[in-house]
Amino acid sequence: MKFSPPLIKGHLQRRYKRFLADVTTESGDTLTIHCPNTGAMTNCMVEGGEVWYSTSANPKRKYPNTWEISTSPAGDLVGVNSAGANGLVAEAIEAGLIGELAGYKVVRREVKLDSGSRLDFVLEQHPSDPRPCYMEVKSMTLVREPGLGQFPDAVTERGRKHLQELAELAGSGARAVLFFCVQHSGVERVSVAADIDPAYAEALAEARAQGLELLAYQADISPEQIRLQRPLPLAD
């Protein structure tokens, strides 16, 4: 995902009302920008730290600038636009960067299930695997100890429901995948944050017992682009 026009650097003053942040521009002005992340953003930002934001030419937007990259207290870069995770994964699949998902001829996004809910991807027509592959993507940015990325950063009923649906699909014979899109340069391995959401951790364990696969890939992050690059191992 290349940024065009290029991102603009500023310094964070504060995040508030979940969807807003005030930044100091390079010229010293204060600017209110949109925060595209509904999560807690724990350890993803520091007051006074460097941030980068994009600019939209859409005249209907009340806040034309969007916060894209933050600096963590440890100095790592964090992609805070969680809505961009699906686009990053789609680009990586198309470029053949995710070996575990290579070979599918059809990739569909935002697929509605019989239950009425939607999953992020369905991959179909693999030359050696006739099963459809159902996949949900989660953006991972939580780091509470060096090198360890975790999900979720808050209780997520929606995420637990997706796990239950993926478990049912896997149990019925389909391929089911939970994909962690790691938008944090300091992560070396990943795990579930069971202390934050025990019900999610339990649902994940049950889904894995039904055949759910876990994949985690880390993004290279810069003010020029964000791009998925490498797989990460699951922590013991």
Backbone hydrogen bonds in HBPLUS format (Angstrom, degrees):
<---DONOR---> <-ACCEPTOR-->    atom                        ^
c    i                          cat <-CA-CA->   ^        H-A-AA   ^      H-
h    n   atom  resd res      DA  || num        DHA   H-A  angle D-A-AA Bond
n    s   type  num  typ     dist DA aas  dist angle  dist       angle   num
A0226-ILE N   A0001-MET O   3.02 MM 225  5.28 153.0  2.09 138.0 144.2     1
A0003-PHE N   A0224-GLU O   3.03 MM 221  5.74 168.9  2.04 151.7 150.2     2
A0008-ILE N   A0053-TYR O   2.88 MM  45  5.31 166.9  1.90 148.0 151.5     3
A0053-TYR N   A0008-ILE O   2.88 MM  45  5.31 155.2  1.95 145.1 151.3     4
A0010-GLY N   A0051-VAL O   2.85 MM  41  5.32 157.5  1.90 150.7 151.5     5
A0051-VAL N   A0010-GLY O   2.97 MM  41  5.32 159.9  2.02 135.5 136.6     6
A0011-HIS N   A0024-THR O   2.92 MM  13  5.06 146.0  2.04 135.6 146.5     7
A0024-THR N   A0011-HIS O   2.72 MM  13  5.06 161.6  1.76 147.4 152.5     8
A0012-LEU N   A0049-GLY O   2.92 MM  37  5.62 158.5  1.97 161.3 161.9     9
A0048-GLY N   A0012-LEU O   2.64 MM  36  4.99 158.9  1.69 146.0 153.0    10
A0013-GLN N   A0022-ASP O   2.77 MM   9  5.33 160.7  1.80 155.8 152.2    11
A0014-ARG N   A0022-ASP O   3.38 MM   8  5.50 154.1  2.45 136.3 141.0    12
A0022-ASP N   A0014-ARG O   2.87 MM   8  5.50 155.6  1.93 157.0 165.3    13
A0016-TYR N   A0020-LEU O   2.87 MM   4  5.44 164.9  1.89 143.0 147.5    14
A0020-LEU N   A0016-TYR O   3.14 MM   4  5.44 146.4  2.26 162.4 171.7    15
A0019-PHE N   A0017-LYS O   2.59 MM   2  5.58 148.3  1.68 104.2  96.0    16
A0035-CYS N   A0019-PHE O   2.73 MM  16  4.48 165.3  1.75 117.3 118.2    17
A0021-ALA N   A0033-ILE O   3.02 MM  12  5.40 141.2  2.17 151.2 155.4    18
A0033-ILE N   A0021-ALA O   2.79 MM  12  5.40 165.8  1.81 163.0 167.1    19
A0023-VAL N   A0031-LEU O   2.86 MM   8  5.33 162.3  1.89 153.0 158.4    20
A0031-LEU N   A0023-VAL O   2.82 MM   8  5.33 162.2  1.85 157.7 163.8    21
A0025-THR N   A0029-ASP O   2.77 MM   4  5.29 160.6  1.81 153.8 160.0    22
A0028-GLY N   A0025-THR O   2.93 MM   3  5.17 160.8  1.96 109.8 115.8    23
A0034-HIS N   A0065-ASN O   2.83 MM  31  6.11 170.7  1.84 159.0 155.7    24
A0067-TRP N   A0034-HIS O   2.92 MM  33  6.10 172.1  1.92 175.2 173.2    25
A0044-CYS N   A0041-MET O   3.15 MM   3  5.27 151.9  2.23 131.3 125.0    26
A0049-GLY N   A0046-VAL O   2.83 MM   3  5.22 159.5  1.87 136.3 138.8    27
A0052-TRP N   A0069-ILE O   2.95 MM  17  5.10 155.2  2.01 142.6 143.8    28
A0068-GLU N   A0052-TRP O   2.97 MM  16  5.86 166.8  1.98 152.3 155.6    29
A0069-ILE N   A0052-TRP O   3.19 MM  17  5.10 167.8  2.20 141.4 143.9    30
A0054-SER N   A0066-THR O   2.79 MM  12  5.14 152.2  1.86 150.8 151.6    31
A0066-THR N   A0054-SER O   2.93 MM  12  5.14 150.8  2.02 130.1 139.4    32
A0056-SER N   A0064-PRO O   2.83 MM   8  5.11 151.1  1.92 141.3 151.1    33
A0061-ARG N   A0058-ASN O   3.32 MM   3  5.88 166.8  2.34 115.7 119.5    34
A0080-VAL N   A0068-GLU O   2.98 MM  12  5.56 140.5  2.14 132.8 143.0    35
A0070-SER N   A0078-VAL O   2.84 MM   8  5.12 157.8  1.89 147.0 154.6    36
A0078-VAL N   A0070-SER O   2.94 MM   8  5.12 156.4  2.00 145.1 146.7    37
A0072-SER N   A0076-ASP O   2.84 MM   4  5.20 164.9  1.87 150.6 155.8    38
A0075-GLY N   A0072-SER O   2.87 MM   3  5.09 160.6  1.91 112.0 118.2    39
A0185-SER N   A0077-LEU O   2.96 MM 108  5.47 164.5  1.99 160.7 165.7    40
A0079-GLY N   A0183-GLN O   2.99 MM 104  4.94 154.1  2.06 123.0 131.3    41
A0082-SER N   A0080-VAL O   3.04 MM   2  5.75 117.7  2.45 111.9  95.2    42
A0084-GLY N   A0081-ASN O   3.01 MM   3  5.63 158.1  2.06 115.8 122.5    43
A0085-ALA N   A0082-SER O   3.23 MM   3  5.59 168.8  2.25 112.2 115.6    44
A0088-LEU N   A0084-GLY O   3.07 MM   4  6.36 153.4  2.14 152.0 159.7    45
A0089-VAL N   A0085-ALA O   3.01 MM   4  6.31 158.6  2.06 152.9 158.1    46
A0090-ALA N   A0086-ASN O   2.89 MM   4  6.10 160.5  1.93 149.4 155.2    47
A0091-GLU N   A0087-GLY O   2.98 MM   4  6.14 160.9  2.02 147.6 152.3    48
A0092-ALA N   A0088-LEU O   3.02 MM   4  6.22 156.2  2.08 143.9 150.5    49
A0093-ILE N   A0089-VAL O   2.89 MM   4  6.14 156.9  1.94 154.2 159.9    50
A0094-GLU N   A0090-ALA O   3.04 MM   4  6.22 167.0  2.06 150.1 153.6    51
A0095-ALA N   A0091-GLU O   2.93 MM   4  6.13 147.1  2.04 144.2 153.6    52
A0097-LEU N   A0092-ALA O   2.90 MM   5  5.12 158.4  1.95 156.4 155.3    53
A0096-GLY N   A0093-ILE O   3.09 MM   3  5.13 155.1  2.16 102.5 110.3    54
A0101-LEU N   A0098-ILE O   2.96 MM   3  5.54 154.8  2.03 117.3 125.3    55
A0102-ALA N   A0099-GLY O   3.30 MM   3  5.16 171.7  2.31 106.9 107.6    56
A0105-LYS N   A0125-GLN O   3.28 MM  20  5.39 151.1  2.37 112.0 119.9    57
A0106-VAL N   A0124-GLU O   3.14 MM  18  5.04 164.6  2.16 146.3 142.3    58
A0124-GLU N   A0106-VAL O   2.84 MM  18  5.04 163.6  1.87 146.6 150.7    59
A0108-ARG N   A0122-VAL O   2.86 MM  14  5.18 177.4  1.86 157.7 158.3    60
A0122-VAL N   A0108-ARG O   2.86 MM  14  5.18 147.7  1.97 144.2 149.0    61
A0110-GLU N   A0120-ASP O   2.86 MM  10  4.66 149.4  1.95 120.3 122.9    62
A0111-VAL N   A0119-LEU O   2.93 MM   8  5.43 139.1  2.10 159.1 162.6    63
A0119-LEU N   A0111-VAL O   2.97 MM   8  5.43 156.4  2.03 148.5 152.0    64
A0113-LEU N   A0117-SER O   2.80 MM   4  5.67 174.5  1.80 173.0 174.1    65
A0116-GLY N   A0113-LEU O   2.96 MM   3  5.39 158.0  2.01 111.5 118.7    66
A0121-PHE N   A0135-MET O   3.01 MM  14  5.08 152.6  2.09 157.2 155.9    67
A0135-MET N   A0121-PHE O   2.96 MM  14  5.08 165.2  1.99 146.0 143.7    68
A0123-LEU N   A0133-CYS O   2.84 MM  10  4.93 159.5  1.88 139.9 146.0    69
A0133-CYS N   A0123-LEU O   2.84 MM  10  4.93 164.8  1.87 150.9 154.9    70
A0175-ARG N   A0132-PRO O   3.06 MM  43  6.11 161.7  2.10 166.5 165.3    71
A0134-TYR N   A0175-ARG O   2.79 MM  41  6.18 160.4  1.83 159.4 154.5    72
A0177-VAL N   A0134-TYR O   2.80 MM  43  6.20 152.8  1.88 159.9 167.9    73
A0136-GLU N   A0177-VAL O   3.10 MM  41  6.58 153.4  2.17 160.6 166.8    74
A0179-PHE N   A0136-GLU O   2.88 MM  43  6.13 174.2  1.88 165.5 167.3    75
A0138-LYS N   A0179-PHE O   2.84 MM  41  6.20 159.4  1.89 165.1 167.4    76
A0181-CYS N   A0138-LYS O   2.78 MM  43  5.90 160.2  1.82 149.6 156.3    77
A0140-MET N   A0181-CYS O   2.89 MM  41  5.84 165.6  1.91 135.9 139.2    78
A0183-GLN N   A0140-MET O   3.13 MM  43  6.11 140.9  2.29 145.0 156.3    79
A0150-GLN N   A0142-LEU O   2.90 MM   8  5.33 150.5  1.99 145.3 152.9    80
A0148-LEU N   A0145-GLU O   3.10 MM   3  5.78 168.6  2.12 143.3 146.7    81
A0188-GLU N   A0147-GLY O   2.69 MM  41  4.78 173.6  1.69 131.5 132.1    82
A0189-ARG N   A0147-GLY O   3.10 MM  42  6.36 144.3  2.23 170.0 170.0    83
A0149-GLY N   A0189-ARG O   2.88 MM  40  6.20 171.2  1.89 163.6 163.0    84
A0191-SER N   A0149-GLY O   2.94 MM  42  6.43 138.6  2.11 152.3 165.3    85
A0151-PHE N   A0191-SER O   3.29 MM  40  6.85 137.9  2.48 144.2 155.9    86
A0193-ALA N   A0151-PHE O   2.89 MM  42  5.38 157.1  1.94 118.0 123.1    87
A0160-ARG N   A0156-THR O   3.13 MM   4  6.38 152.2  2.21 141.5 148.6    88
A0161-LYS N   A0157-GLU O   2.98 MM   4  6.26 153.6  2.05 148.8 155.8    89
A0162-HIS N   A0158-ARG O   3.05 MM   4  6.37 154.4  2.12 147.0 153.6    90
A0163-LEU N   A0159-GLY O   3.08 MM   4  6.38 151.3  2.17 143.5 150.9    91
A0164-GLN N   A0160-ARG O   3.05 MM   4  6.37 156.1  2.11 148.3 154.2    92
A0165-GLU N   A0161-LYS O   3.01 MM   4  6.31 154.0  2.08 148.5 155.5    93
A0166-LEU N   A0162-HIS O   2.87 MM   4  6.11 159.0  1.91 151.3 157.2    94
A0167-ALA N   A0163-LEU O   2.84 MM   4  6.04 154.2  1.91 148.2 155.6    95
A0168-GLU N   A0164-GLN O   3.08 MM   4  6.32 153.2  2.16 142.3 148.5    96
A0169-LEU N   A0165-GLU O   3.03 MM   4  6.30 156.4  2.09 147.2 153.6    97
A0170-ALA N   A0166-LEU O   2.87 MM   4  6.12 162.0  1.90 152.4 157.1    98
A0171-GLY N   A0167-ALA O   2.87 MM   4  6.04 156.4  1.92 146.0 153.1    99
A0172-SER N   A0168-GLU O   3.01 MM   4  6.18 129.6  2.28 137.1 149.5   100
A0172-SER N   A0169-LEU O   3.14 MM   3  5.11 133.6  2.37  93.4 106.1   101
A0174-ALA N   A0169-LEU O   3.07 MM   5  5.50 148.9  2.17 159.2 149.8   102
A0173-GLY N   A0170-ALA O   3.10 MM   3  5.32 160.9  2.14 106.7 112.5   103
A0213-GLU N   A0176-ALA O   2.95 MM  37  6.23 169.8  1.96 149.2 152.3   104
A0178-LEU N   A0213-GLU O   2.84 MM  35  6.20 164.3  1.86 167.2 170.6   105
A0215-LEU N   A0178-LEU O   2.99 MM  37  6.32 161.9  2.02 160.3 161.9   106
A0180-PHE N   A0215-LEU O   2.75 MM  35  6.13 167.9  1.76 157.4 159.2   107
A0217-TYR N   A0180-PHE O   3.09 MM  37  6.47 158.1  2.14 171.2 174.3   108
A0182-VAL N   A0217-TYR O   2.89 MM  35  5.90 163.9  1.92 159.4 160.4   109
A0219-ALA N   A0182-VAL O   2.94 MM  37  6.06 157.2  1.99 168.3 161.0   110
A0190-VAL N   A0233-PRO O   3.05 MM  43  6.50 153.2  2.12 151.9 160.4   111
A0235-ALA N   A0190-VAL O   2.70 MM  45  5.50 173.0  1.71 156.5 156.5   112
A0196-ILE N   A0193-ALA O   3.11 MM   3  5.53 138.2  2.29 107.6 118.4   113
A0197-ASP N   A0193-ALA O   3.23 MM   4  6.57 163.5  2.25 157.3 161.3   114
A0200-TYR N   A0197-ASP O   3.11 MM   3  5.39 124.1  2.44 104.0 117.4   115
A0201-ALA N   A0197-ASP O   3.15 MM   4  6.51 160.6  2.19 154.1 159.6   116
A0202-GLU N   A0198-PRO O   2.93 MM   4  6.17 154.7  2.00 147.7 154.5   117
A0203-ALA N   A0199-ALA O   2.97 MM   4  6.14 159.0  2.01 143.6 149.4   118
A0204-LEU N   A0200-TYR O   2.86 MM   4  6.09 151.3  1.94 149.6 157.7   119
A0205-ALA N   A0201-ALA O   3.05 MM   4  6.29 158.4  2.10 145.6 150.7   120
A0206-GLU N   A0202-GLU O   3.02 MM   4  6.29 158.0  2.07 149.4 155.4   121
A0207-ALA N   A0203-ALA O   2.89 MM   4  6.07 152.6  1.97 143.6 151.5   122
A0208-ARG N   A0204-LEU O   2.91 MM   4  6.12 158.3  1.96 152.0 157.4   123
A0209-ALA N   A0205-ALA O   3.09 MM   4  6.30 147.1  2.20 140.0 148.7   124
A0210-GLN N   A0206-GLU O   3.21 MM   4  6.52 129.2  2.48 134.6 147.2   125
A0210-GLN N   A0207-ALA O   3.01 MM   3  5.05 134.3  2.23  96.4 109.4   126
A0212-LEU N   A0207-ALA O   3.01 MM   5  5.44 165.6  2.03 138.1 134.9   127
A0211-GLY N   A0208-ARG O   3.01 MM   3  5.00 152.4  2.09  99.2 108.1   128
A0232-LEU N   A0216-ALA O   2.80 MM  16  5.40 153.8  1.87 145.1 144.3   129
A0218-GLN N   A0230-ARG O   2.74 MM  12  5.44 157.7  1.78 164.4 166.7   130
A0229-GLN N   A0218-GLN O   2.88 MM  11  6.02 171.8  1.89 158.8 158.3   131
A0230-ARG N   A0218-GLN O   3.42 MM  12  5.44 161.8  2.46 140.6 145.2   132
A0220-ASP N   A0227-ARG O   2.81 MM   7  5.39 162.8  1.84 154.0 149.8   133
A0227-ARG N   A0220-ASP O   3.07 MM   7  5.39 155.6  2.13 146.0 153.7   134
A0222-SER N   A0225-GLN O   3.00 MM   3  5.40 134.8  2.21 145.4 158.3   135
